[in-house]
């Protein structure tokens, strides 16, 4: 199994490649301390993406089952020198969220003494939400959707409170536990939100250009990107994660059918503009064709999350305060919407969902 989660062994650099003789005489304290990957027995591959391969493994010392992610090295995901900054960035974002039940927990970072490859050791949480949707093949009920979105928004609230932007939330990066608990994973694109008003200026971050190029290759995750990401805006913040959660919410309600189906950036931009126009002109009725089992309050939340302009989207904390999450009974149709960006159409007493 080791071959499935790591490249072929590479020889260490020859002594003359490691540094000058003067450097050899100097003793430097290691900046990072890593576990030995040999302490883990690789069992089977359970996931693969642009940034690495994830395997189910057993801790030889304790017998505990874990997930181990091998981080691809080199420029642009090629097998090469371990990408230490990328590993440190991803591990740091995970560590910042340590303790939250809605985010996969990091255990340690390990290194292969033979190849120098780096691995992130995490809890073993369960299958992806995408695989669950594919097996289920039917829409989530409103109550099921509300429960799932409450969990995901709480996780996003924690994530954003740490100053982190995930940038790749989609059903593949959401894990489903045995008890139905959802956990956000897949932090390969995650970045610290720095700069003006907590926005990220990607060009100023380490290897930001490489991350952009890698994202552009994946047409699946493109369907969950916010409009500002699609147009390659230099500045964006946690609002992009909120838009992605809106896409996930829509997919739950349609039984696994993505809200957007475009496979190119130009087509995706056109589809997001079409949705914006539909919401502006039709209000919550824009979702009638695909999710007529969703209440008015639920449609308000969905429309808010999917607002085209980032400043009109609620924060995760504000979304959780919406009556769809706080009220157990169905709100009256006459109640004004809590999120801007659309107008609630008139409903008859019998026509309200």
C-alpha positions as CSV (number, residue, x, y, z in Angstrom):
1,X,0.0,0.0,0.0
2,X,2.9,2.3,0.7
3,X,3.4,2.7,-3.1
4,X,-0.1,4.0,-3.4
5,X,0.5,6.9,-1.1
6,X,4.1,7.8,-1.9
7,X,6.3,8.1,-5.0
8,X,9.2,5.8,-5.7
9,X,12.0,6.2,-3.3
10,X,14.5,8.9,-4.1
11,X,18.1,9.0,-3.0
12,X,19.3,11.7,-0.7
13,X,21.4,14.5,-2.2
14,X,25.1,13.7,-2.5
15,X,27.3,15.4,0.1
16,X,28.6,18.0,-2.4
17,X,24.9,18.8,-3.2
18,X,23.9,19.3,0.4
19,X,26.0,22.4,1.0
20,X,29.5,23.8,1.3
21,X,32.1,22.2,3.6
22,X,31.8,25.3,5.8
23,X,28.1,24.6,6.2
24,X,28.8,21.0,7.1
25,X,30.6,22.0,10.2
26,X,27.8,24.1,11.5
27,X,25.1,22.5,13.7
28,X,21.6,24.0,13.3
29,X,18.6,23.2,15.3
30,X,15.8,21.7,13.3
31,X,13.0,24.2,12.8
32,X,10.3,21.5,12.6
33,X,10.0,18.2,14.5
34,X,8.3,15.4,12.5
35,X,7.1,11.9,13.4
36,X,8.5,9.0,11.5
37,X,6.1,7.8,8.8
38,X,7.3,4.2,9.5
39,X,5.3,4.4,12.7
40,X,2.2,4.0,10.5
41,X,1.1,1.0,8.5
42,X,-0.5,2.0,5.2
43,X,-3.6,-0.1,4.6
44,X,-5.6,1.3,1.6
45,X,-6.0,4.4,-0.5
46,X,-9.2,6.3,0.4
47,X,-8.9,9.5,-1.6
48,X,-6.8,11.4,-4.1
49,X,-6.7,15.0,-5.3
50,X,-4.4,17.6,-6.9
51,X,-2.5,18.2,-3.7
52,X,-2.0,14.6,-2.5
53,X,-3.2,11.1,-1.7
54,X,-5.0,10.1,1.4
55,X,-4.7,6.6,2.9
56,X,-6.2,4.7,5.7
57,X,-3.4,3.7,8.1
58,X,-2.8,2.1,11.5
59,X,-0.6,3.6,14.2
60,X,1.8,0.8,14.9
61,X,2.3,2.2,18.5
62,X,-1.3,2.3,19.6
63,X,-3.3,0.4,17.0
64,X,-5.5,3.4,16.3
65,X,-6.8,3.9,12.8
66,X,-5.9,7.2,11.2
67,X,-5.9,9.0,7.8
68,X,-2.6,9.9,6.4
69,X,-2.2,12.5,3.6
70,X,0.9,12.4,1.5
71,X,1.6,15.9,0.2
72,X,2.9,15.9,-3.4
73,X,6.2,17.7,-3.8
74,X,7.5,19.8,-6.6
75,X,6.1,22.6,-8.7
76,X,2.5,22.1,-9.7
77,X,1.8,18.7,-8.0
78,X,4.7,16.8,-9.6
79,X,6.6,14.2,-7.6
80,X,9.7,16.2,-6.5
81,X,11.2,17.9,-3.5
82,X,8.7,17.9,-0.5
83,X,6.9,21.2,-0.5
84,X,7.5,22.3,3.1
85,X,5.7,25.6,3.0
86,X,2.5,24.0,1.6
87,X,2.6,21.3,4.3
88,X,3.2,23.9,7.0
89,X,0.4,26.1,5.7
90,X,-2.1,23.2,5.5
91,X,-1.1,21.8,8.9
92,X,-1.3,25.2,10.4
93,X,-4.8,25.9,9.2
94,X,-5.9,22.5,10.5
95,X,-4.2,23.0,13.9
96,X,-5.9,26.4,14.2
97,X,-9.3,24.6,14.1
98,X,-8.3,21.9,16.5
99,X,-11.1,20.8,18.8
100,X,-14.0,21.7,16.7
101,X,-16.3,18.7,15.9
102,X,-17.1,20.0,12.4
103,X,-13.5,20.0,11.2
104,X,-11.3,17.0,10.7
105,X,-8.7,16.9,13.4
106,X,-5.0,16.9,12.7
107,X,-2.8,14.6,14.9
108,X,0.7,15.2,13.6
109,X,3.0,15.7,10.7
110,X,5.3,12.8,9.7
111,X,8.3,12.5,7.5
112,X,9.9,9.6,5.6
113,X,13.5,9.3,6.6
114,X,14.2,7.4,3.4
115,X,12.7,9.8,0.8
116,X,12.1,13.0,2.8
117,X,8.4,13.0,1.9
118,X,6.0,14.7,4.2
119,X,2.6,13.4,5.5
120,X,-0.2,15.0,7.5
121,X,-1.8,12.5,10.0
122,X,-5.4,13.1,10.8
123,X,-8.4,11.4,12.4
124,X,-10.2,8.9,10.2
125,X,-13.7,10.3,9.9
126,X,-15.7,8.4,7.3
127,X,-16.7,8.6,3.6
128,X,-17.3,11.8,1.7
129,X,-20.6,13.5,1.4
130,X,-20.4,13.1,-2.4
131,X,-20.2,9.3,-2.1
132,X,-23.1,9.4,0.4
133,X,-25.2,11.4,-2.1
134,X,-24.4,9.0,-4.9
135,X,-25.5,6.0,-2.8
136,X,-28.6,7.7,-1.5
137,X,-29.9,9.0,-4.9
138,X,-32.7,11.1,-3.4
139,X,-33.0,14.6,-2.1
140,X,-32.5,15.4,1.6
141,X,-35.6,16.5,3.4
142,X,-35.8,20.1,4.6
143,X,-35.1,18.9,8.2
144,X,-32.1,16.9,7.1
145,X,-30.8,19.8,5.0
146,X,-31.2,22.2,7.9
147,X,-29.3,19.9,10.3
148,X,-26.5,19.4,7.7
149,X,-26.2,23.1,7.0
150,X,-26.2,24.0,10.7
151,X,-23.2,21.7,11.2
152,X,-21.4,23.1,8.2
153,X,-22.0,26.7,9.0
154,X,-20.8,26.2,12.6
155,X,-17.6,24.7,11.2
156,X,-17.2,27.6,8.8
157,X,-17.8,30.0,11.7
158,X,-14.9,28.4,13.6
159,X,-12.8,28.3,10.5
160,X,-13.2,32.0,9.7
161,X,-12.8,33.0,13.3
162,X,-9.3,31.6,13.2
163,X,-8.5,33.8,10.2
164,X,-8.6,31.0,7.7
165,X,-10.3,30.7,4.3
166,X,-10.9,27.2,3.1
167,X,-11.3,28.0,-0.6
168,X,-12.3,24.5,-1.7
169,X,-15.5,23.5,0.1
170,X,-17.4,20.9,-1.9
171,X,-19.0,17.5,-1.2
172,X,-15.6,15.7,-1.7
173,X,-14.2,17.8,1.1
174,X,-16.9,17.0,3.6
175,X,-16.8,13.8,5.5
176,X,-19.7,11.9,7.0
177,X,-19.2,10.1,10.3
178,X,-21.0,6.9,11.4
179,X,-23.4,9.0,13.5
180,X,-24.1,11.4,10.6
181,X,-21.8,14.1,11.8
182,X,-20.3,16.2,9.1
183,X,-16.6,17.3,9.1
184,X,-14.9,19.7,6.7
185,X,-11.6,18.4,5.4
186,X,-9.4,19.0,2.3
187,X,-7.3,22.0,3.5
188,X,-4.9,21.9,0.5
189,X,-6.2,25.2,-0.8
190,X,-6.7,26.9,2.6
191,X,-5.0,30.2,3.2
192,X,-4.7,32.6,6.1
193,X,-7.0,35.7,5.6
194,X,-4.6,38.6,5.8
195,X,-4.7,42.1,4.5
196,X,-7.5,44.7,4.2
197,X,-10.7,43.7,6.1
198,X,-9.6,40.1,6.4
199,X,-9.3,39.6,2.7
200,X,-6.5,37.5,1.1
201,X,-4.3,39.0,-1.5
202,X,-3.3,35.8,-3.2
203,X,-0.3,37.1,-5.1
204,X,1.4,38.1,-1.8
205,X,1.1,34.6,-0.3
206,X,3.7,31.9,-0.6
207,X,3.1,29.9,-3.7
208,X,-0.2,31.6,-4.4
209,X,0.3,31.5,-8.1
210,X,0.9,27.7,-8.0
211,X,-2.3,27.2,-6.0
212,X,-4.2,29.2,-8.6
213,X,-2.9,27.1,-11.4
214,X,-3.7,23.9,-9.6
215,X,-7.3,25.0,-8.9
216,X,-7.8,25.9,-12.5
217,X,-7.3,22.3,-13.5
218,X,-10.1,20.8,-11.5
219,X,-13.4,21.3,-13.3
220,X,-15.4,19.7,-10.5
221,X,-14.4,22.0,-7.7
222,X,-14.9,24.9,-10.1
223,X,-18.6,24.4,-9.8
224,X,-18.4,25.5,-6.2
225,X,-16.3,28.6,-6.6
226,X,-17.7,32.0,-5.9
227,X,-18.0,34.7,-8.6
228,X,-15.0,36.6,-7.3
229,X,-12.9,33.4,-7.5
230,X,-14.1,32.7,-11.1
231,X,-13.0,36.1,-12.3
232,X,-9.7,35.7,-10.5
233,X,-10.2,38.7,-8.2
234,X,-7.0,39.6,-6.5
235,X,-8.8,40.1,-3.2
236,X,-11.3,37.8,-1.7
237,X,-12.3,36.6,1.8
238,X,-14.4,34.0,3.7
239,X,-17.4,35.0,1.6
240,X,-16.2,32.6,-1.0
241,X,-16.6,29.7,1.4
242,X,-20.2,30.9,2.1
243,X,-21.0,30.8,-1.6
244,X,-19.6,27.3,-1.8
245,X,-21.8,26.2,1.2
246,X,-24.8,27.6,-0.8
247,X,-23.9,25.3,-3.6
248,X,-23.6,22.4,-1.2
249,X,-27.0,23.2,0.3
250,X,-28.6,23.2,-3.2
251,X,-27.0,19.9,-3.9
252,X,-28.4,18.3,-0.8
253,X,-31.9,19.4,-1.7
254,X,-31.6,18.0,-5.3
255,X,-30.2,14.6,-4.2
256,X,-26.7,15.1,-5.6
257,X,-27.4,17.2,-8.7
258,X,-24.9,20.1,-8.7
259,X,-26.4,23.6,-8.8
260,X,-24.0,24.5,-11.7
261,X,-23.1,22.1,-14.5
262,X,-20.5,24.2,-16.5
263,X,-17.1,22.7,-17.2
264,X,-15.3,25.9,-18.3
265,X,-14.7,29.1,-16.4
266,X,-16.5,31.2,-19.0
267,X,-19.7,29.0,-18.8
268,X,-19.5,29.0,-15.0
269,X,-19.4,32.8,-15.0
270,X,-22.4,32.9,-17.3
271,X,-24.3,30.5,-15.1
272,X,-23.6,32.4,-11.9
273,X,-24.8,35.6,-13.7
274,X,-28.0,33.8,-14.7
275,X,-28.7,32.8,-11.2
276,X,-28.1,36.3,-10.0
277,X,-30.6,37.6,-12.5
278,X,-33.2,35.0,-11.5
279,X,-32.9,35.8,-7.8
280,X,-33.1,39.5,-8.5
281,X,-36.2,39.2,-10.8
282,X,-38.0,36.2,-9.1
283,X,-36.8,36.2,-5.6
284,X,-37.1,32.9,-3.8
285,X,-39.2,31.6,-6.6
286,X,-36.0,31.2,-8.6
287,X,-35.6,27.8,-6.8
288,X,-39.1,26.5,-7.6
289,X,-38.1,24.1,-10.4
290,X,-35.5,22.2,-8.5
291,X,-36.4,22.4,-4.8
292,X,-40.1,23.0,-4.3
293,X,-40.1,21.1,-1.0
294,X,-38.0,23.9,0.7
295,X,-39.9,26.4,2.8
296,X,-39.8,30.2,2.3
297,X,-37.4,30.6,5.2
298,X,-35.1,28.0,3.8
299,X,-35.1,29.6,0.4
300,X,-34.2,32.9,2.0
301,X,-31.1,31.3,3.5
302,X,-30.2,29.7,0.2
303,X,-30.6,32.9,-1.7
304,X,-28.5,34.7,0.9
305,X,-25.6,32.3,0.7
306,X,-25.7,32.4,-3.1
307,X,-25.8,36.2,-3.4
308,X,-23.7,37.2,-6.4
309,X,-22.0,40.1,-4.6
310,X,-19.8,39.0,-1.8
311,X,-20.8,41.8,0.6
312,X,-24.5,40.7,0.4
313,X,-23.7,37.2,1.7
314,X,-24.2,36.7,5.4
315,X,-21.3,35.5,7.6
316,X,-21.6,32.0,8.9
317,X,-22.5,33.4,12.3
318,X,-25.2,35.6,10.9
319,X,-26.7,32.8,8.7
320,X,-27.1,30.7,11.9
321,X,-29.2,33.4,13.4
322,X,-31.8,33.2,10.6
323,X,-35.2,32.0,11.7
324,X,-34.8,28.9,9.5
325,X,-32.3,27.7,12.2
326,X,-33.8,29.3,15.3
327,X,-37.5,28.7,14.9
328,X,-39.0,25.2,15.1
329,X,-42.3,26.2,13.6
330,X,-42.9,27.4,10.0
331,X,-42.8,31.3,9.9
332,X,-45.6,33.2,8.3
333,X,-45.3,34.1,4.7
334,X,-45.7,37.8,5.5
335,X,-42.4,38.0,7.4
336,X,-39.8,40.1,5.5
337,X,-36.7,38.4,4.3
338,X,-33.6,38.7,6.5
339,X,-31.0,38.8,3.8
340,X,-30.8,41.5,1.1
341,X,-30.4,41.0,-2.6
342,X,-33.9,39.7,-3.5
343,X,-37.5,40.4,-3.0
344,X,-39.9,37.9,-1.5
345,X,-42.8,37.4,-3.9
346,X,-46.4,37.3,-2.7
347,X,-47.6,33.9,-1.4
348,X,-51.1,32.8,-0.8
349,X,-51.8,30.9,2.4
350,X,-52.1,27.7,0.6
351,X,-49.3,28.3,-1.8
352,X,-46.6,28.9,0.9
353,X,-44.3,26.0,1.3
